[in-house]
């Protein structure tokens, strides 16, 4: 009963081996043989083998932006829908700007007034204006001098009794009037001649700069009321309608995120790699990705980054490893489950034997080869690249030789293990198949 069970199990393993090949890209299918009660054998063949680290991950866009308005307001226009392709800078939403437009008009009026004041301040007198002020000053000076002479003459006449006190007082008042007129004409001439005061000019310029800053601020707020896409990509979400109110800020401060846009031309997958495998994973290594959504199709990516800080989940330490995956045709979508195989090492035309055929003890490894007499012969081998199902043999066997898929482990304890053939009276006992060697 035990022997029949063993033969059935070996047969099942052989069929699985034939169907699986070496790896998905293995070239050729090894042939299996059985003779009498001997375990199943496989021909040593050459093919392609890859040592991989396999994990599961979720596809995400490399670039995804949840757009949060920098200006609060009522939405007056929604210009995109979910699934639309948009270009960088394309208008997505428009907010109400009526109050901002009124503020801008007021600031523009203030700016115009300040500029006129500065122009008047900086205006230089014309030749006519200067000559006119000089003439006025000369006339006032002559009038003042004439009034003084008249006063001197009248004081003498009053002393001789030729004129009255009233006439003398009138003459004195005329001198005072003429003197004041002279001072006014002198001041006007000096004001016309001199340049504007530096402090007055600087004060006027500062006022204009302040108003211009206010104008730029209000125009910036008006511009931000037009919400545009920061990148080219696909609209993943539109969570707003006309008439809704959106608030500014950031996601941390509670700002509204009405639109999400993602660039799907490159996808990324964050996979947790076990600490045992992480020393073998390097940036730049090739990655093969398969998805349930595309059965039979293999996508190729590349390891982009490896975290230096590990995460512990249920006493298992893993390191987040990011894989980049080109998606030029936008076939891949965010949220798809991805089967990720990081190719640690890969070889073409390698000499391959099934992993289950290899026995390891201490620092050595061996297989059982069918010799010329059809009997198992233990053979020391040097191993190379390993996959889940096959192992590369660097030394110890040749292409075309037959190795036992399920090594007759009982031979390891017999005194004739490794000989070309057992003693004539020896019996070969076939034990149950052992597990494939660990990685």
C-alpha positions as CSV (number, residue, x, y, z in Angstrom):
1,X,0.0,0.0,0.0
2,X,2.9,2.4,0.9
3,X,4.6,1.6,-2.4
4,X,1.5,2.3,-4.5
5,X,0.9,5.6,-2.7
6,X,4.5,6.6,-3.4
7,X,4.2,5.8,-7.1
8,X,1.0,7.9,-7.4
9,X,2.6,10.9,-5.6
10,X,5.8,10.6,-7.8
11,X,3.6,10.5,-10.9
12,X,1.7,13.6,-9.8
13,X,4.9,15.5,-9.2
14,X,6.2,14.4,-12.6
15,X,3.1,15.7,-14.3
16,X,3.3,19.0,-12.4
17,X,6.9,19.3,-13.4
18,X,6.2,18.7,-17.1
19,X,3.4,21.3,-17.1
20,X,5.4,23.9,-15.2
21,X,8.7,23.8,-17.1
22,X,11.6,25.6,-15.5
23,X,10.1,29.0,-15.1
24,X,7.6,30.9,-17.3
25,X,10.4,31.7,-19.7
26,X,12.1,28.2,-19.5
27,X,13.2,27.0,-23.0
28,X,12.3,23.3,-23.6
29,X,10.5,20.9,-21.4
30,X,12.6,18.2,-19.7
31,X,11.6,14.6,-20.5
32,X,10.8,12.2,-17.6
33,X,11.4,8.5,-17.6
34,X,10.5,5.6,-15.3
35,X,11.9,2.1,-15.4
36,X,10.3,-0.6,-13.3
37,X,10.1,0.3,-9.7
38,X,12.7,3.1,-10.0
39,X,11.6,6.7,-9.2
40,X,10.9,9.2,-11.9
41,X,13.9,10.8,-13.7
42,X,14.4,14.0,-15.7
43,X,16.9,14.8,-18.4
44,X,19.4,17.5,-17.6
45,X,18.6,20.3,-20.0
46,X,19.7,23.9,-20.7
47,X,17.3,26.8,-20.4
48,X,16.7,30.2,-18.8
49,X,16.4,30.5,-15.1
50,X,15.8,33.4,-12.7
51,X,16.2,33.9,-9.0
52,X,13.3,36.1,-8.0
53,X,11.7,37.6,-4.9
54,X,7.9,37.5,-5.2
55,X,5.5,39.8,-3.4
56,X,2.0,41.4,-3.8
57,X,1.3,45.1,-4.2
58,X,-1.2,47.6,-5.4
59,X,-0.8,49.8,-8.5
60,X,-0.7,53.5,-7.9
61,X,0.1,56.4,-10.2
62,X,3.6,57.8,-9.8
63,X,2.2,61.3,-9.8
64,X,-1.2,62.0,-8.2
65,X,-2.5,65.4,-7.0
66,X,-5.5,66.1,-4.9
67,X,-6.1,69.7,-6.0
68,X,-7.1,72.0,-3.1
69,X,-8.1,75.6,-4.0
70,X,-5.9,78.4,-2.7
71,X,-8.9,80.7,-2.7
72,X,-12.3,80.0,-1.1
73,X,-15.5,80.7,-3.0
74,X,-18.6,79.5,-4.8
75,X,-18.1,77.3,-7.8
76,X,-19.6,78.9,-10.9
77,X,-18.3,76.4,-13.5
78,X,-17.2,72.7,-13.5
79,X,-15.3,72.1,-16.8
80,X,-14.2,68.4,-16.5
81,X,-15.6,65.0,-15.7
82,X,-14.1,61.9,-14.2
83,X,-12.0,60.0,-16.8
84,X,-11.2,63.2,-18.9
85,X,-7.7,63.6,-20.1
86,X,-6.3,67.0,-19.2
87,X,-3.2,68.9,-20.1
88,X,-1.0,70.8,-17.6
89,X,-2.5,74.2,-17.0
90,X,-5.9,73.3,-18.3
91,X,-8.9,75.0,-16.5
92,X,-10.8,72.6,-14.3
93,X,-13.0,74.8,-12.1
94,X,-13.9,78.5,-11.9
95,X,-14.9,80.3,-8.7
96,X,-17.0,83.5,-8.3
97,X,-14.8,86.6,-8.4
98,X,-17.3,89.5,-8.3
99,X,-16.2,90.9,-4.9
100,X,-12.5,90.6,-6.0
101,X,-13.2,92.5,-9.2
102,X,-14.7,95.4,-7.3
103,X,-11.7,95.5,-5.0
104,X,-9.4,95.6,-8.0
105,X,-11.3,98.5,-9.5
106,X,-10.9,100.5,-6.3
107,X,-7.2,99.8,-6.1
108,X,-6.7,100.8,-9.7
109,X,-8.4,104.2,-9.0
110,X,-6.1,104.8,-6.0
111,X,-3.0,103.9,-8.1
112,X,-4.0,106.4,-10.9
113,X,-4.4,109.2,-8.3
114,X,-1.0,108.5,-6.7
115,X,0.7,108.5,-10.1
116,X,-0.8,111.8,-11.0
117,X,0.4,113.3,-7.7
118,X,3.9,112.1,-8.4
119,X,3.9,113.5,-11.9
120,X,2.9,116.9,-10.6
121,X,5.6,116.7,-8.0
122,X,8.2,115.9,-10.6
123,X,7.0,118.3,-13.2
124,X,9.7,121.0,-14.1
125,X,8.7,124.6,-14.8
126,X,8.5,125.8,-18.4
127,X,10.5,128.8,-19.6
128,X,7.4,131.0,-19.7
129,X,6.5,130.1,-16.1
130,X,10.0,130.9,-14.9
131,X,10.1,134.3,-16.8
132,X,6.7,135.2,-15.5
133,X,7.7,134.6,-11.8
134,X,10.9,136.6,-12.4
135,X,8.9,139.5,-13.8
136,X,6.4,139.4,-10.9
137,X,9.3,139.4,-8.4
138,X,11.0,142.4,-10.2
139,X,7.7,144.3,-10.3
140,X,7.2,143.7,-6.6
141,X,10.7,144.8,-5.8
142,X,10.3,148.0,-7.8
143,X,7.0,148.8,-6.1
144,X,8.5,148.2,-2.7
145,X,11.5,150.5,-3.4
146,X,9.2,153.2,-4.8
147,X,7.0,153.0,-1.7
148,X,10.0,153.5,0.6
149,X,11.1,156.6,-1.4
150,X,7.6,158.0,-1.2
151,X,7.5,157.4,2.6
152,X,10.8,159.2,3.1
153,X,9.6,162.2,1.1
154,X,6.3,162.4,2.9
155,X,8.0,162.2,6.3
156,X,9.9,165.4,5.4
157,X,6.7,167.1,4.1
158,X,4.8,166.1,7.3
159,X,7.6,167.6,9.4
160,X,7.2,171.0,7.5
161,X,3.4,170.8,7.8
162,X,2.9,170.3,4.1
163,X,0.8,167.0,4.5
164,X,-1.5,165.7,7.0
165,X,-1.1,162.8,9.4
166,X,-3.5,160.7,7.4
167,X,-1.4,161.1,4.2
168,X,1.7,160.1,6.2
169,X,0.0,156.9,7.6
170,X,-1.2,156.0,4.1
171,X,2.3,156.2,2.8
172,X,3.6,154.0,5.6
173,X,0.8,151.3,4.9
174,X,1.8,151.3,1.3
175,X,5.4,150.3,2.2
176,X,4.1,147.4,4.3
177,X,1.8,146.2,1.6
178,X,4.5,146.4,-1.0
179,X,6.9,144.5,1.2
180,X,4.5,141.6,1.7
181,X,3.9,141.4,-2.0
182,X,7.7,141.3,-2.6
183,X,8.1,138.4,-0.1
184,X,5.3,136.4,-1.9
185,X,6.8,137.0,-5.3
186,X,10.3,136.0,-4.0
187,X,8.9,132.8,-2.5
188,X,7.1,131.9,-5.7
189,X,10.2,132.5,-7.8
190,X,12.3,130.4,-5.5
191,X,9.7,127.5,-5.5
192,X,9.6,127.6,-9.3
193,X,13.4,127.6,-9.6
194,X,14.2,124.7,-7.2
195,X,13.8,121.0,-7.8
196,X,11.1,119.0,-5.8
197,X,12.1,117.9,-2.3
198,X,13.7,114.4,-2.2
199,X,11.6,113.2,0.7
200,X,8.4,114.3,-1.0
201,X,9.3,112.3,-4.1
202,X,10.3,109.2,-2.1
203,X,7.1,109.4,-0.1
204,X,5.0,109.6,-3.3
205,X,6.9,106.7,-4.8
206,X,6.4,104.5,-1.7
207,X,2.7,105.2,-1.8
208,X,2.6,104.0,-5.4
209,X,4.6,100.9,-4.6
210,X,2.2,100.0,-1.8
211,X,-0.9,100.4,-4.0
212,X,0.8,98.3,-6.8
213,X,1.5,95.5,-4.2
214,X,-2.2,95.5,-3.2
215,X,-3.1,95.3,-6.9
216,X,-0.8,92.3,-7.5
217,X,-2.3,90.6,-4.5
218,X,-5.9,91.0,-5.6
219,X,-5.0,90.0,-9.2
220,X,-3.3,86.9,-7.8
221,X,-6.4,86.0,-5.9
222,X,-8.5,86.5,-9.0
223,X,-6.2,84.2,-11.0
224,X,-6.4,81.5,-8.3
225,X,-10.2,81.5,-8.6
226,X,-9.5,79.7,-11.9
227,X,-8.4,76.2,-10.7
228,X,-6.1,74.6,-13.2
229,X,-4.4,71.2,-13.5
230,X,-0.8,71.1,-12.2
231,X,0.1,68.2,-14.4
232,X,-1.0,66.4,-17.6
233,X,-3.0,63.2,-16.9
234,X,-6.4,61.7,-16.2
235,X,-9.1,63.1,-13.9
236,X,-9.7,60.4,-11.2
237,X,-12.3,62.3,-9.2
238,X,-14.6,65.3,-9.5
239,X,-16.4,65.8,-6.2
240,X,-18.0,69.2,-6.7
241,X,-20.9,70.8,-8.5
242,X,-21.8,74.3,-9.7
243,X,-23.0,76.3,-6.7
244,X,-21.0,74.4,-4.1
245,X,-18.7,76.3,-1.8
246,X,-15.1,75.2,-1.6
247,X,-12.6,76.2,1.1
248,X,-8.9,77.0,0.6
249,X,-6.0,75.6,2.6
250,X,-4.3,72.2,2.7
251,X,-5.6,68.7,3.3
252,X,-4.1,68.9,6.8
253,X,-6.0,72.1,7.5
254,X,-9.3,70.8,6.2
255,X,-9.3,72.4,2.7
256,X,-11.7,71.0,0.2
257,X,-10.3,68.7,-2.5
258,X,-12.8,68.8,-5.3
259,X,-10.6,67.3,-8.1
260,X,-7.9,64.6,-8.2
261,X,-5.7,64.3,-11.3
262,X,-3.1,61.6,-11.9
263,X,-0.4,61.0,-14.4
264,X,-0.8,57.3,-15.4
265,X,2.1,57.2,-17.8
266,X,4.2,55.6,-15.1
267,X,2.7,53.5,-12.2
268,X,4.4,52.6,-9.0
269,X,4.0,49.6,-6.7
270,X,5.1,49.6,-3.1
271,X,5.8,46.0,-2.0
272,X,6.9,44.8,1.5
273,X,10.1,42.7,1.0
274,X,11.0,40.4,3.8
275,X,14.3,41.3,5.7
276,X,15.7,37.9,4.6
277,X,15.4,38.8,1.0
278,X,16.2,42.6,1.2
279,X,20.0,42.2,1.0
280,X,19.6,40.6,-2.5
281,X,17.3,43.4,-3.8
282,X,19.0,46.3,-5.5
283,X,17.8,49.5,-7.1
284,X,17.7,49.1,-10.9
285,X,16.9,45.4,-10.9
286,X,14.3,44.2,-13.5
287,X,10.8,43.4,-12.2
288,X,8.2,41.2,-13.8
289,X,4.6,42.1,-13.0
290,X,1.4,40.1,-13.7
291,X,-2.1,41.2,-13.0
292,X,-5.4,39.4,-12.6
293,X,-6.9,41.9,-15.0
294,X,-4.6,40.9,-17.8
295,X,-4.1,37.1,-17.5
296,X,-1.1,35.8,-19.5
297,X,0.4,39.2,-20.0
298,X,3.7,40.1,-18.3
299,X,4.7,43.7,-17.7
300,X,8.2,44.8,-17.0
301,X,9.3,47.4,-14.4
302,X,12.3,48.4,-12.4
303,X,13.2,48.7,-8.7
304,X,13.2,52.5,-8.0
305,X,13.9,52.7,-4.3
306,X,14.3,50.6,-1.1
307,X,13.4,51.9,2.3
308,X,16.1,51.9,5.0
309,X,13.6,51.9,7.8
310,X,11.8,48.5,8.3
311,X,8.2,47.9,9.4
312,X,7.3,45.1,11.8
313,X,3.9,43.3,11.4
314,X,3.2,40.2,13.5
315,X,6.9,39.9,14.3
316,X,7.8,39.9,10.6
317,X,10.2,42.8,9.4
318,X,9.7,44.1,5.9
319,X,11.1,47.0,3.9
320,X,9.0,49.0,1.5
321,X,10.4,48.6,-2.0
322,X,9.1,50.8,-4.7
323,X,8.8,49.6,-8.3
324,X,8.2,51.8,-11.3
325,X,6.2,50.4,-14.2
326,X,5.8,52.2,-17.6
327,X,2.1,52.6,-18.6
328,X,2.3,54.4,-22.0
329,X,-1.1,53.1,-23.2
330,X,-2.9,53.7,-19.9
331,X,-3.9,50.1,-19.7
332,X,-3.1,49.9,-16.0
333,X,-5.4,51.5,-13.5
334,X,-4.9,52.7,-9.9
335,X,-5.9,50.1,-7.3
336,X,-5.2,46.9,-9.4
337,X,-3.5,44.1,-7.5
338,X,-0.1,43.2,-8.9
339,X,2.0,40.1,-8.5
340,X,5.6,41.3,-8.4
341,X,8.6,39.3,-9.2
342,X,11.9,41.1,-8.6
343,X,14.6,39.4,-10.7
344,X,17.6,39.1,-8.4
345,X,19.7,37.1,-10.9
346,X,18.9,35.7,-14.3
347,X,20.8,33.4,-16.7
348,X,20.3,32.2,-20.3
349,X,21.4,28.7,-21.4
350,X,22.0,27.4,-17.9
351,X,22.3,23.7,-17.0
352,X,19.1,22.9,-15.1
353,X,17.9,20.2,-12.7
354,X,14.6,20.2,-10.7
355,X,15.0,21.7,-7.2
356,X,13.5,18.5,-5.7
357,X,16.3,16.5,-7.2
358,X,19.0,18.3,-5.2
359,X,20.0,17.2,-1.7
360,X,22.0,19.4,0.5
361,X,24.0,18.4,3.5
362,X,26.3,20.7,5.4
363,X,28.2,22.9,2.8
364,X,27.7,20.4,0.0
365,X,25.0,19.3,-2.4
366,X,24.5,16.2,-4.5
367,X,22.0,14.6,-6.9
368,X,21.4,11.0,-8.0
369,X,22.2,10.3,-11.6
370,X,21.0,7.2,-13.5
371,X,24.3,5.4,-14.5
372,X,24.9,3.2,-17.4
373,X,23.5,0.2,-15.5
374,X,20.3,2.2,-14.9
375,X,21.0,2.5,-11.2
376,X,21.2,5.7,-9.0
377,X,24.6,7.1,-8.7
378,X,25.3,9.9,-6.2
379,X,27.0,12.9,-7.8
380,X,28.4,15.9,-6.0
381,X,27.3,19.2,-7.7
382,X,28.1,22.9,-7.5
383,X,25.0,25.0,-7.6
384,X,24.3,28.4,-9.2
385,X,21.1,30.4,-9.6
386,X,18.0,29.0,-8.0
387,X,14.3,29.5,-8.8
388,X,11.3,28.1,-7.0
389,X,11.3,24.9,-9.1
390,X,14.8,24.6,-10.7
391,X,18.5,24.9,-9.8
392,X,21.4,25.7,-12.0
393,X,24.2,23.2,-11.8
394,X,27.7,24.6,-12.5
395,X,29.6,21.4,-12.1
396,X,28.8,17.7,-11.5
397,X,26.4,16.7,-14.3
398,X,26.2,17.0,-18.0
399,X,23.5,17.9,-20.4
400,X,21.4,14.9,-21.4
401,X,22.1,12.9,-18.2
402,X,19.2,11.7,-16.2
403,X,18.7,12.8,-12.6
404,X,16.1,11.4,-10.2
405,X,13.3,13.9,-9.5
406,X,12.7,12.3,-6.2
407,X,16.1,11.2,-5.0
408,X,16.3,7.8,-3.4
409,X,17.3,9.2,0.0
410,X,17.9,5.7,1.5
411,X,21.0,5.4,-0.7
412,X,22.6,8.2,1.4
413,X,22.9,5.8,4.4
414,X,24.1,2.7,2.4
415,X,27.8,1.7,2.3
416,X,27.7,1.6,-1.5
417,X,26.2,5.1,-2.0
418,X,28.0,6.9,-4.9
419,X,29.2,3.7,-6.6
420,X,28.4,3.0,-10.3
421,X,26.1,0.1,-9.2
422,X,25.0,-1.4,-5.9
423,X,26.1,-4.9,-4.7
424,X,24.4,-7.7,-6.5
425,X,22.3,-8.6,-3.5
426,X,21.4,-5.0,-2.5
427,X,17.8,-3.8,-2.8
428,X,17.0,-0.2,-3.6
429,X,14.3,1.2,-1.3
430,X,12.4,4.1,-2.6
431,X,11.4,6.5,0.1
432,X,8.7,9.2,0.0
433,X,9.6,12.3,-1.9
434,X,11.3,14.9,0.2
435,X,10.6,18.7,0.1
436,X,12.5,20.8,-2.4
437,X,15.6,22.6,-1.0
438,X,15.0,25.8,0.7
439,X,16.2,29.1,-0.7
